[in-house]
């Protein structure tokens, strides 16, 4: 995934989920887009229903007390 502001390539977390009875049921998560699409294709062929996808970009968090950088998906 490309960051719009900087143009650099960043990681992203792809989550596939289903909403059933007002509840959110998470089915699959990965950082590889191709793998997420292949899982969705398999799921649709097997269960004849689709899933929703959320994309969470990787964020850089700097801890100034510890002087270290952590990467999280939010």
N, CA, C and O atoms as a Maestro MAE file, in Angstrom:
{
 s_m_m2io_version
 :::
 2.0.0
}

f_m_ct {
 s_m_title
 :::
 protein
 m_atom[296] {
  # First column is atom index #
  i_m_mmod_type
  r_m_x_coord
  r_m_y_coord
  r_m_z_coord
  i_m_residue_number
  s_m_chain_name
  s_m_pdb_residue_name
  s_m_pdb_atom_name
  i_m_atomic_number
  :::
  1 25 0.851 -1.169 0.000 1 A "UNK " " N  " 7
  2 3 0.000 0.000 0.000 1 A "UNK " " CA " 6
  3 2 0.898 1.233 0.000 1 A "UNK " " C  " 6
  4 15 1.911 1.264 0.697 1 A "UNK " " O  " 8
  5 25 0.531 2.243 -0.775 2 A "UNK " " N  " 7
  6 3 1.305 3.473 -0.835 2 A "UNK " " CA " 6
  7 2 0.681 4.544 0.042 2 A "UNK " " C  " 6
  8 15 -0.536 4.729 0.039 2 A "UNK " " O  " 8
  9 25 1.515 5.246 0.789 3 A "UNK " " N  " 7
  10 3 1.065 6.366 1.598 3 A "UNK " " CA " 6
  11 2 0.828 7.553 0.668 3 A "UNK " " C  " 6
  12 15 1.693 7.886 -0.143 3 A "UNK " " O  " 8
  13 25 -0.320 8.186 0.775 4 A "UNK " " N  " 7
  14 3 -0.683 9.283 -0.129 4 A "UNK " " CA " 6
  15 2 0.200 10.502 0.094 4 A "UNK " " C  " 6
  16 15 0.611 11.149 -0.869 4 A "UNK " " O  " 8
  17 25 0.493 10.819 1.332 5 A "UNK " " N  " 7
  18 3 1.265 12.032 1.637 5 A "UNK " " CA " 6
  19 2 2.732 11.914 1.238 5 A "UNK " " C  " 6
  20 15 3.273 12.809 0.588 5 A "UNK " " O  " 8
  21 25 3.375 10.818 1.622 6 A "UNK " " N  " 7
  22 3 4.814 10.685 1.393 6 A "UNK " " CA " 6
  23 2 5.152 9.898 0.133 6 A "UNK " " C  " 6
  24 15 6.243 10.060 -0.413 6 A "UNK " " O  " 8
  25 25 4.248 9.056 -0.338 7 A "UNK " " N  " 7
  26 3 4.511 8.250 -1.516 7 A "UNK " " CA " 6
  27 2 5.340 7.006 -1.245 7 A "UNK " " C  " 6
  28 15 5.713 6.299 -2.181 7 A "UNK " " O  " 8
  29 25 5.636 6.725 0.020 8 A "UNK " " N  " 7
  30 3 6.420 5.532 0.334 8 A "UNK " " CA " 6
  31 2 5.501 4.344 0.574 8 A "UNK " " C  " 6
  32 15 4.328 4.500 0.911 8 A "UNK " " O  " 8
  33 25 6.056 3.163 0.393 9 A "UNK " " N  " 7
  34 3 5.287 1.940 0.562 9 A "UNK " " CA " 6
  35 2 5.205 1.589 2.049 9 A "UNK " " C  " 6
  36 15 6.228 1.532 2.731 9 A "UNK " " O  " 8
  37 25 3.990 1.354 2.551 10 A "UNK " " N  " 7
  38 3 3.781 0.979 3.945 10 A "UNK " " CA " 6
  39 2 2.984 -0.318 3.999 10 A "UNK " " C  " 6
  40 15 2.291 -0.675 3.046 10 A "UNK " " O  " 8
  41 25 3.089 -1.008 5.107 11 A "UNK " " N  " 7
  42 3 2.333 -2.237 5.323 11 A "UNK " " CA " 6
  43 2 0.896 -1.877 5.700 11 A "UNK " " C  " 6
  44 15 0.624 -0.772 6.168 11 A "UNK " " O  " 8
  45 25 0.001 -2.808 5.494 12 A "UNK " " N  " 7
  46 3 -1.388 -2.640 5.887 12 A "UNK " " CA " 6
  47 2 -1.913 -3.982 6.384 12 A "UNK " " C  " 6
  48 15 -1.465 -5.040 5.944 12 A "UNK " " O  " 8
  49 25 -2.861 -3.921 7.298 13 A "UNK " " N  " 7
  50 3 -3.492 -5.121 7.831 13 A "UNK " " CA " 6
  51 2 -4.883 -5.217 7.220 13 A "UNK " " C  " 6
  52 15 -5.678 -4.283 7.326 13 A "UNK " " O  " 8
  53 25 -5.173 -6.336 6.585 14 A "UNK " " N  " 7
  54 3 -6.465 -6.560 5.947 14 A "UNK " " CA " 6
  55 2 -7.262 -7.525 6.812 14 A "UNK " " C  " 6
  56 15 -6.822 -8.646 7.067 14 A "UNK " " O  " 8
  57 25 -8.440 -7.090 7.264 15 A "UNK " " N  " 7
  58 3 -9.296 -7.926 8.100 15 A "UNK " " CA " 6
  59 2 -10.590 -8.218 7.359 15 A "UNK " " C  " 6
  60 15 -11.242 -7.312 6.840 15 A "UNK " " O  " 8
  61 25 -10.952 -9.496 7.316 16 A "UNK " " N  " 7
  62 3 -12.197 -9.926 6.691 16 A "UNK " " CA " 6
  63 2 -13.158 -10.299 7.820 16 A "UNK " " C  " 6
  64 15 -12.802 -11.042 8.735 16 A "UNK " " O  " 8
  65 25 -14.384 -9.770 7.739 17 A "UNK " " N  " 7
  66 3 -15.344 -10.066 8.792 17 A "UNK " " CA " 6
  67 2 -16.750 -10.165 8.227 17 A "UNK " " C  " 6
  68 15 -17.022 -9.789 7.087 17 A "UNK " " O  " 8
  69 25 -17.640 -10.690 9.077 18 A "UNK " " N  " 7
  70 3 -19.036 -10.892 8.715 18 A "UNK " " CA " 6
  71 2 -19.889 -10.287 9.825 18 A "UNK " " C  " 6
  72 15 -19.530 -10.369 11.000 18 A "UNK " " O  " 8
  73 25 -21.001 -9.687 9.463 19 A "UNK " " N  " 7
  74 3 -21.944 -9.177 10.454 19 A "UNK " " CA " 6
  75 2 -23.165 -10.082 10.407 19 A "UNK " " C  " 6
  76 15 -23.852 -10.182 9.390 19 A "UNK " " O  " 8
  77 25 -23.417 -10.740 11.537 20 A "UNK " " N  " 7
  78 3 -24.518 -11.687 11.605 20 A "UNK " " CA " 6
  79 2 -25.270 -11.455 12.907 20 A "UNK " " C  " 6
  80 15 -24.683 -11.553 13.984 20 A "UNK " " O  " 8
  81 25 -26.539 -11.155 12.823 21 A "UNK " " N  " 7
  82 3 -27.348 -10.922 14.020 21 A "UNK " " CA " 6
  83 2 -26.897 -9.700 14.800 21 A "UNK " " C  " 6
  84 15 -27.040 -9.654 16.022 21 A "UNK " " O  " 8
  85 25 -26.356 -8.715 14.107 22 A "UNK " " N  " 7
  86 3 -25.884 -7.494 14.762 22 A "UNK " " CA " 6
  87 2 -24.528 -7.643 15.426 22 A "UNK " " C  " 6
  88 15 -24.046 -6.704 16.059 22 A "UNK " " O  " 8
  89 25 -23.907 -8.802 15.295 23 A "UNK " " N  " 7
  90 3 -22.587 -9.024 15.879 23 A "UNK " " CA " 6
  91 2 -21.543 -9.147 14.779 23 A "UNK " " C  " 6
  92 15 -21.815 -9.656 13.692 23 A "UNK " " O  " 8
  93 25 -20.367 -8.679 15.081 24 A "UNK " " N  " 7
  94 3 -19.255 -8.715 14.134 24 A "UNK " " CA " 6
  95 2 -18.420 -9.971 14.407 24 A "UNK " " C  " 6
  96 15 -17.916 -10.164 15.513 24 A "UNK " " O  " 8
  97 25 -18.285 -10.808 13.395 25 A "UNK " " N  " 7
  98 3 -17.533 -12.053 13.518 25 A "UNK " " CA " 6
  99 2 -16.320 -11.957 12.598 25 A "UNK " " C  " 6
  100 15 -16.465 -11.919 11.376 25 A "UNK " " O  " 8
  101 25 -15.124 -11.916 13.183 26 A "UNK " " N  " 7
  102 3 -13.901 -11.806 12.392 26 A "UNK " " CA " 6
  103 2 -13.526 -13.183 11.853 26 A "UNK " " C  " 6
  104 15 -13.461 -14.160 12.600 26 A "UNK " " O  " 8
  105 25 -13.282 -13.243 10.550 27 A "UNK " " N  " 7
  106 3 -12.983 -14.509 9.891 27 A "UNK " " CA " 6
  107 2 -11.509 -14.688 9.550 27 A "UNK " " C  " 6
  108 15 -10.984 -15.798 9.637 27 A "UNK " " O  " 8
  109 25 -10.831 -13.596 9.159 28 A "UNK " " N  " 7
  110 3 -9.476 -13.738 8.632 28 A "UNK " " CA " 6
  111 2 -8.759 -12.398 8.710 28 A "UNK " " C  " 6
  112 15 -9.387 -11.351 8.556 28 A "UNK " " O  " 8
  113 25 -7.440 -12.420 8.951 29 A "UNK " " N  " 7
  114 3 -6.640 -11.198 8.890 29 A "UNK " " CA " 6
  115 2 -5.238 -11.540 8.403 29 A "UNK " " C  " 6
  116 15 -4.680 -12.580 8.752 29 A "UNK " " O  " 8
  117 25 -4.680 -10.645 7.592 30 A "UNK " " N  " 7
  118 3 -3.355 -10.850 7.025 30 A "UNK " " CA " 6
  119 2 -2.791 -9.503 6.582 30 A "UNK " " C  " 6
  120 15 -3.520 -8.516 6.484 30 A "UNK " " O  " 8
  121 25 -1.499 -9.476 6.318 31 A "UNK " " N  " 7
  122 3 -0.868 -8.274 5.794 31 A "UNK " " CA " 6
  123 2 -0.643 -8.368 4.293 31 A "UNK " " C  " 6
  124 15 -0.099 -7.439 3.695 31 A "UNK " " O  " 8
  125 25 -1.049 -9.469 3.671 32 A "UNK " " N  " 7
  126 3 -0.858 -9.686 2.240 32 A "UNK " " CA " 6
  127 2 -2.201 -9.555 1.516 32 A "UNK " " C  " 6
  128 15 -3.127 -10.323 1.778 32 A "UNK " " O  " 8
  129 25 -2.305 -8.585 0.607 33 A "UNK " " N  " 7
  130 3 -3.543 -8.322 -0.110 33 A "UNK " " CA " 6
  131 2 -3.956 -9.508 -0.987 33 A "UNK " " C  " 6
  132 15 -5.135 -9.858 -1.048 33 A "UNK " " O  " 8
  133 25 -2.998 -10.114 -1.655 34 A "UNK " " N  " 7
  134 3 -3.296 -11.240 -2.537 34 A "UNK " " CA " 6
  135 2 -3.882 -12.413 -1.754 34 A "UNK " " C  " 6
  136 15 -4.814 -13.076 -2.210 34 A "UNK " " O  " 8
  137 25 -3.328 -12.656 -0.586 35 A "UNK " " N  " 7
  138 3 -3.821 -13.744 0.264 35 A "UNK " " CA " 6
  139 2 -5.237 -13.461 0.768 35 A "UNK " " C  " 6
  140 15 -6.060 -14.371 0.858 35 A "UNK " " O  " 8
  141 25 -5.518 -12.194 1.096 36 A "UNK " " N  " 7
  142 3 -6.852 -11.812 1.553 36 A "UNK " " CA " 6
  143 2 -7.883 -12.016 0.438 36 A "UNK " " C  " 6
  144 15 -8.979 -12.517 0.688 36 A "UNK " " O  " 8
  145 25 -7.533 -11.632 -0.776 37 A "UNK " " N  " 7
  146 3 -8.457 -11.807 -1.893 37 A "UNK " " CA " 6
  147 2 -8.671 -13.279 -2.231 37 A "UNK " " C  " 6
  148 15 -9.782 -13.677 -2.578 37 A "UNK " " O  " 8
  149 25 -7.623 -14.088 -2.133 38 A "UNK " " N  " 7
  150 3 -7.772 -15.532 -2.356 38 A "UNK " " CA " 6
  151 2 -8.658 -16.166 -1.287 38 A "UNK " " C  " 6
  152 15 -9.456 -17.051 -1.597 38 A "UNK " " O  " 8
  153 25 -8.531 -15.728 -0.030 39 A "UNK " " N  " 7
  154 3 -9.393 -16.250 1.031 39 A "UNK " " CA " 6
  155 2 -10.836 -15.869 0.751 39 A "UNK " " C  " 6
  156 15 -11.735 -16.693 0.919 39 A "UNK " " O  " 8
  157 25 -11.074 -14.627 0.323 40 A "UNK " " N  " 7
  158 3 -12.442 -14.193 0.039 40 A "UNK " " CA " 6
  159 2 -13.041 -15.006 -1.111 40 A "UNK " " C  " 6
  160 15 -14.211 -15.385 -1.062 40 A "UNK " " O  " 8
  161 25 -12.255 -15.266 -2.124 41 A "UNK " " N  " 7
  162 3 -12.714 -16.069 -3.260 41 A "UNK " " CA " 6
  163 2 -13.080 -17.479 -2.798 41 A "UNK " " C  " 6
  164 15 -14.121 -18.008 -3.190 41 A "UNK " " O  " 8
  165 25 -12.240 -18.083 -1.976 42 A "UNK " " N  " 7
  166 3 -12.516 -19.415 -1.447 42 A "UNK " " CA " 6
  167 2 -13.775 -19.405 -0.577 42 A "UNK " " C  " 6
  168 15 -14.608 -20.305 -0.683 42 A "UNK " " O  " 8
  169 25 -13.915 -18.393 0.281 43 A "UNK " " N  " 7
  170 3 -15.054 -18.305 1.200 43 A "UNK " " CA " 6
  171 2 -16.366 -18.174 0.431 43 A "UNK " " C  " 6
  172 15 -17.361 -18.810 0.780 43 A "UNK " " O  " 8
  173 25 -16.368 -17.348 -0.617 44 A "UNK " " N  " 7
  174 3 -17.580 -17.161 -1.421 44 A "UNK " " CA " 6
  175 2 -17.949 -18.456 -2.140 44 A "UNK " " C  " 6
  176 15 -19.124 -18.818 -2.194 44 A "UNK " " O  " 8
  177 25 -16.962 -19.153 -2.689 45 A "UNK " " N  " 7
  178 3 -17.246 -20.420 -3.371 45 A "UNK " " CA " 6
  179 2 -17.769 -21.476 -2.409 45 A "UNK " " C  " 6
  180 15 -18.626 -22.281 -2.776 45 A "UNK " " O  " 8
  181 25 -17.264 -21.480 -1.191 46 A "UNK " " N  " 7
  182 3 -17.673 -22.509 -0.225 46 A "UNK " " CA " 6
  183 2 -19.018 -22.205 0.439 46 A "UNK " " C  " 6
  184 15 -19.871 -23.087 0.523 46 A "UNK " " O  " 8
  185 25 -19.220 -20.970 0.912 47 A "UNK " " N  " 7
  186 3 -20.399 -20.630 1.701 47 A "UNK " " CA " 6
  187 2 -21.449 -19.813 0.955 47 A "UNK " " C  " 6
  188 15 -22.529 -19.576 1.497 47 A "UNK " " O  " 8
  189 25 -21.165 -19.377 -0.271 48 A "UNK " " N  " 7
  190 3 -22.096 -18.614 -1.104 48 A "UNK " " CA " 6
  191 2 -22.554 -17.315 -0.450 48 A "UNK " " C  " 6
  192 15 -23.700 -16.900 -0.624 48 A "UNK " " O  " 8
  193 25 -21.667 -16.678 0.299 49 A "UNK " " N  " 7
  194 3 -21.930 -15.354 0.881 49 A "UNK " " CA " 6
  195 2 -20.615 -14.603 0.991 49 A "UNK " " C  " 6
  196 15 -19.552 -15.203 1.151 49 A "UNK " " O  " 8
  197 25 -20.701 -13.297 0.902 50 A "UNK " " N  " 7
  198 3 -19.496 -12.479 0.904 50 A "UNK " " CA " 6
  199 2 -19.095 -12.012 2.299 50 A "UNK " " C  " 6
  200 15 -19.834 -12.192 3.266 50 A "UNK " " O  " 8
  201 25 -17.922 -11.414 2.383 51 A "UNK " " N  " 7
  202 3 -17.399 -10.857 3.620 51 A "UNK " " CA " 6
  203 2 -17.080 -9.379 3.410 51 A "UNK " " C  " 6
  204 15 -16.916 -8.930 2.275 51 A "UNK " " O  " 8
  205 25 -16.997 -8.639 4.485 52 A "UNK " " N  " 7
  206 3 -16.568 -7.251 4.444 52 A "UNK " " CA " 6
  207 2 -15.082 -7.178 4.753 52 A "UNK " " C  " 6
  208 15 -14.546 -8.043 5.446 52 A "UNK " " O  " 8
  209 25 -14.410 -6.146 4.240 53 A "UNK " " N  " 7
  210 3 -12.977 -6.007 4.470 53 A "UNK " " CA " 6
  211 2 -12.680 -4.624 5.039 53 A "UNK " " C  " 6
  212 15 -13.218 -3.616 4.581 53 A "UNK " " O  " 8
  213 25 -11.813 -4.601 6.048 54 A "UNK " " N  " 7
  214 3 -11.285 -3.353 6.593 54 A "UNK " " CA " 6
  215 2 -9.785 -3.324 6.343 54 A "UNK " " C  " 6
  216 15 -9.104 -4.346 6.419 54 A "UNK " " O  " 8
  217 25 -9.289 -2.136 6.045 55 A "UNK " " N  " 7
  218 3 -7.863 -1.972 5.796 55 A "UNK " " CA " 6
  219 2 -7.310 -1.007 6.838 55 A "UNK " " C  " 6
  220 15 -7.758 0.135 6.939 55 A "UNK " " O  " 8
  221 25 -6.328 -1.477 7.618 56 A "UNK " " N  " 7
  222 3 -5.689 -0.673 8.639 56 A "UNK " " CA " 6
  223 2 -4.247 -0.396 8.226 56 A "UNK " " C  " 6
  224 15 -3.448 -1.330 8.162 56 A "UNK " " O  " 8
  225 25 -3.888 0.858 7.943 57 A "UNK " " N  " 7
  226 3 -2.493 1.151 7.585 57 A "UNK " " CA " 6
  227 2 -1.589 1.067 8.814 57 A "UNK " " C  " 6
  228 15 -2.038 1.252 9.945 57 A "UNK " " O  " 8
  229 25 -0.330 0.791 8.575 58 A "UNK " " N  " 7
  230 3 0.648 0.710 9.657 58 A "UNK " " CA " 6
  231 2 1.052 2.118 10.064 58 A "UNK " " C  " 6
  232 15 1.372 2.951 9.216 58 A "UNK " " O  " 8
  233 25 1.035 2.380 11.371 59 A "UNK " " N  " 7
  234 3 1.407 3.697 11.873 59 A "UNK " " CA " 6
  235 2 2.679 3.597 12.696 59 A "UNK " " C  " 6
  236 15 2.913 2.623 13.412 59 A "UNK " " O  " 8
  237 25 3.487 4.629 12.571 60 A "UNK " " N  " 7
  238 3 4.729 4.696 13.324 60 A "UNK " " CA " 6
  239 2 4.461 5.498 14.597 60 A "UNK " " C  " 6
  240 15 3.990 6.634 14.531 60 A "UNK " " O  " 8
  241 25 4.763 4.903 15.763 61 A "UNK " " N  " 7
  242 3 4.567 5.562 17.051 61 A "UNK " " CA " 6
  243 2 5.927 5.701 17.723 61 A "UNK " " C  " 6
  244 15 6.621 4.713 17.959 61 A "UNK " " O  " 8
  245 25 6.296 6.942 18.028 62 A "UNK " " N  " 7
  246 3 7.584 7.209 18.665 62 A "UNK " " CA " 6
  247 2 7.382 7.431 20.150 62 A "UNK " " C  " 6
  248 15 6.612 8.308 20.544 62 A "UNK " " O  " 8
  249 25 8.063 6.648 20.987 63 A "UNK " " N  " 7
  250 3 8.013 6.800 22.438 63 A "UNK " " CA " 6
  251 2 9.238 7.617 22.850 63 A "UNK " " C  " 6
  252 15 10.362 7.114 22.844 63 A "UNK " " O  " 8
  253 25 9.010 8.875 23.205 64 A "UNK " " N  " 7
  254 3 10.124 9.778 23.493 64 A "UNK " " CA " 6
  255 2 10.814 9.453 24.815 64 A "UNK " " C  " 6
  256 15 11.984 9.792 24.993 64 A "UNK " " O  " 8
  257 25 10.114 8.802 25.744 65 A "UNK " " N  " 7
  258 3 10.752 8.427 27.013 65 A "UNK " " CA " 6
  259 2 11.746 7.283 26.802 65 A "UNK " " C  " 6
  260 15 12.869 7.317 27.304 65 A "UNK " " O  " 8
  261 25 11.318 6.287 26.061 66 A "UNK " " N  " 7
  262 3 12.159 5.114 25.798 66 A "UNK " " CA " 6
  263 2 13.076 5.331 24.599 66 A "UNK " " C  " 6
  264 15 14.031 4.579 24.400 66 A "UNK " " O  " 8
  265 25 12.791 6.347 23.808 67 A "UNK " " N  " 7
  266 3 13.534 6.647 22.577 67 A "UNK " " CA " 6
  267 2 13.546 5.452 21.619 67 A "UNK " " C  " 6
  268 15 14.594 5.014 21.145 67 A "UNK " " O  " 8
  269 25 12.339 4.945 21.354 68 A "UNK " " N  " 7
  270 3 12.214 3.837 20.403 68 A "UNK " " CA " 6
  271 2 10.955 4.035 19.547 68 A "UNK " " C  " 6
  272 15 10.024 4.747 19.924 68 A "UNK " " O  " 8
  273 25 10.966 3.400 18.424 69 A "UNK " " N  " 7
  274 3 9.859 3.485 17.475 69 A "UNK " " CA " 6
  275 2 9.128 2.151 17.435 69 A "UNK " " C  " 6
  276 15 9.752 1.096 17.329 69 A "UNK " " O  " 8
  277 25 7.810 2.204 17.522 70 A "UNK " " N  " 7
  278 3 6.995 1.003 17.407 70 A "UNK " " CA " 6
  279 2 6.024 1.177 16.253 70 A "UNK " " C  " 6
  280 15 5.572 2.287 15.970 70 A "UNK " " O  " 8
  281 25 5.709 0.085 15.594 71 A "UNK " " N  " 7
  282 3 4.765 0.124 14.485 71 A "UNK " " CA " 6
  283 2 3.510 -0.617 14.896 71 A "UNK " " C  " 6
  284 15 3.580 -1.749 15.375 71 A "UNK " " O  " 8
  285 25 2.351 0.024 14.709 72 A "UNK " " N  " 7
  286 3 1.063 -0.583 15.069 72 A "UNK " " CA " 6
  287 2 0.081 -0.426 13.922 72 A "UNK " " C  " 6
  288 15 0.253 0.420 13.044 72 A "UNK " " O  " 8
  289 25 -0.942 -1.250 13.946 73 A "UNK " " N  " 7
  290 3 -2.037 -1.136 12.994 73 A "UNK " " CA " 6
  291 2 -3.232 -0.587 13.746 73 A "UNK " " C  " 6
  292 15 -3.660 -1.167 14.744 73 A "UNK " " O  " 8
  293 25 -3.773 0.521 13.278 74 A "UNK " " N  " 7
  294 3 -4.952 1.126 13.917 74 A "UNK " " CA " 6
  295 2 -5.998 1.448 12.912 74 A "UNK " " C  " 6
  296 15 -7.058 1.963 13.267 74 A "UNK " " O  " 8
  :::
 }
 m_bond[295] {
  # First column is bond index #
  i_m_from
  i_m_to
  i_m_order
  :::
  1 1 2 1
  2 2 3 1
  3 3 4 2
  4 3 5 1
  5 5 6 1
  6 6 7 1
  7 7 8 2
  8 7 9 1
  9 9 10 1
  10 10 11 1
  11 11 12 2
  12 11 13 1
  13 13 14 1
  14 14 15 1
  15 15 16 2
  16 15 17 1
  17 17 18 1
  18 18 19 1
  19 19 20 2
  20 19 21 1
  21 21 22 1
  22 22 23 1
  23 23 24 2
  24 23 25 1
  25 25 26 1
  26 26 27 1
  27 27 28 2
  28 27 29 1
  29 29 30 1
  30 30 31 1
  31 31 32 2
  32 31 33 1
  33 33 34 1
  34 34 35 1
  35 35 36 2
  36 35 37 1
  37 37 38 1
  38 38 39 1
  39 39 40 2
  40 39 41 1
  41 41 42 1
  42 42 43 1
  43 43 44 2
  44 43 45 1
  45 45 46 1
  46 46 47 1
  47 47 48 2
  48 47 49 1
  49 49 50 1
  50 50 51 1
  51 51 52 2
  52 51 53 1
  53 53 54 1
  54 54 55 1
  55 55 56 2
  56 55 57 1
  57 57 58 1
  58 58 59 1
  59 59 60 2
  60 59 61 1
  61 61 62 1
  62 62 63 1
  63 63 64 2
  64 63 65 1
  65 65 66 1
  66 66 67 1
  67 67 68 2
  68 67 69 1
  69 69 70 1
  70 70 71 1
  71 71 72 2
  72 71 73 1
  73 73 74 1
  74 74 75 1
  75 75 76 2
  76 75 77 1
  77 77 78 1
  78 78 79 1
  79 79 80 2
  80 79 81 1
  81 81 82 1
  82 82 83 1
  83 83 84 2
  84 83 85 1
  85 85 86 1
  86 86 87 1
  87 87 88 2
  88 87 89 1
  89 89 90 1
  90 90 91 1
  91 91 92 2
  92 91 93 1
  93 93 94 1
  94 94 95 1
  95 95 96 2
  96 95 97 1
  97 97 98 1
  98 98 99 1
  99 99 100 2
  100 99 101 1
  101 101 102 1
  102 102 103 1
  103 103 104 2
  104 103 105 1
  105 105 106 1
  106 106 107 1
  107 107 108 2
  108 107 109 1
  109 109 110 1
  110 110 111 1
  111 111 112 2
  112 111 113 1
  113 113 114 1
  114 114 115 1
  115 115 116 2
  116 115 117 1
  117 117 118 1
  118 118 119 1
  119 119 120 2
  120 119 121 1
  121 121 122 1
  122 122 123 1
  123 123 124 2
  124 123 125 1
  125 125 126 1
  126 126 127 1
  127 127 128 2
  128 127 129 1
  129 129 130 1
  130 130 131 1
  131 131 132 2
  132 131 133 1
  133 133 134 1
  134 134 135 1
  135 135 136 2
  136 135 137 1
  137 137 138 1
  138 138 139 1
  139 139 140 2
  140 139 141 1
  141 141 142 1
  142 142 143 1
  143 143 144 2
  144 143 145 1
  145 145 146 1
  146 146 147 1
  147 147 148 2
  148 147 149 1
  149 149 150 1
  150 150 151 1
  151 151 152 2
  152 151 153 1
  153 153 154 1
  154 154 155 1
  155 155 156 2
  156 155 157 1
  157 157 158 1
  158 158 159 1
  159 159 160 2
  160 159 161 1
  161 161 162 1
  162 162 163 1
  163 163 164 2
  164 163 165 1
  165 165 166 1
  166 166 167 1
  167 167 168 2
  168 167 169 1
  169 169 170 1
  170 170 171 1
  171 171 172 2
  172 171 173 1
  173 173 174 1
  174 174 175 1
  175 175 176 2
  176 175 177 1
  177 177 178 1
  178 178 179 1
  179 179 180 2
  180 179 181 1
  181 181 182 1
  182 182 183 1
  183 183 184 2
  184 183 185 1
  185 185 186 1
  186 186 187 1
  187 187 188 2
  188 187 189 1
  189 189 190 1
  190 190 191 1
  191 191 192 2
  192 191 193 1
  193 193 194 1
  194 194 195 1
  195 195 196 2
  196 195 197 1
  197 197 198 1
  198 198 199 1
  199 199 200 2
  200 199 201 1
  201 201 202 1
  202 202 203 1
  203 203 204 2
  204 203 205 1
  205 205 206 1
  206 206 207 1
  207 207 208 2
  208 207 209 1
  209 209 210 1
  210 210 211 1
  211 211 212 2
  212 211 213 1
  213 213 214 1
  214 214 215 1
  215 215 216 2
  216 215 217 1
  217 217 218 1
  218 218 219 1
  219 219 220 2
  220 219 221 1
  221 221 222 1
  222 222 223 1
  223 223 224 2
  224 223 225 1
  225 225 226 1
  226 226 227 1
  227 227 228 2
  228 227 229 1
  229 229 230 1
  230 230 231 1
  231 231 232 2
  232 231 233 1
  233 233 234 1
  234 234 235 1
  235 235 236 2
  236 235 237 1
  237 237 238 1
  238 238 239 1
  239 239 240 2
  240 239 241 1
  241 241 242 1
  242 242 243 1
  243 243 244 2
  244 243 245 1
  245 245 246 1
  246 246 247 1
  247 247 248 2
  248 247 249 1
  249 249 250 1
  250 250 251 1
  251 251 252 2
  252 251 253 1
  253 253 254 1
  254 254 255 1
  255 255 256 2
  256 255 257 1
  257 257 258 1
  258 258 259 1
  259 259 260 2
  260 259 261 1
  261 261 262 1
  262 262 263 1
  263 263 264 2
  264 263 265 1
  265 265 266 1
  266 266 267 1
  267 267 268 2
  268 267 269 1
  269 269 270 1
  270 270 271 1
  271 271 272 2
  272 271 273 1
  273 273 274 1
  274 274 275 1
  275 275 276 2
  276 275 277 1
  277 277 278 1
  278 278 279 1
  279 279 280 2
  280 279 281 1
  281 281 282 1
  282 282 283 1
  283 283 284 2
  284 283 285 1
  285 285 286 1
  286 286 287 1
  287 287 288 2
  288 287 289 1
  289 289 290 1
  290 290 291 1
  291 291 292 2
  292 291 293 1
  293 293 294 1
  294 294 295 1
  295 295 296 2
  :::
 }
}
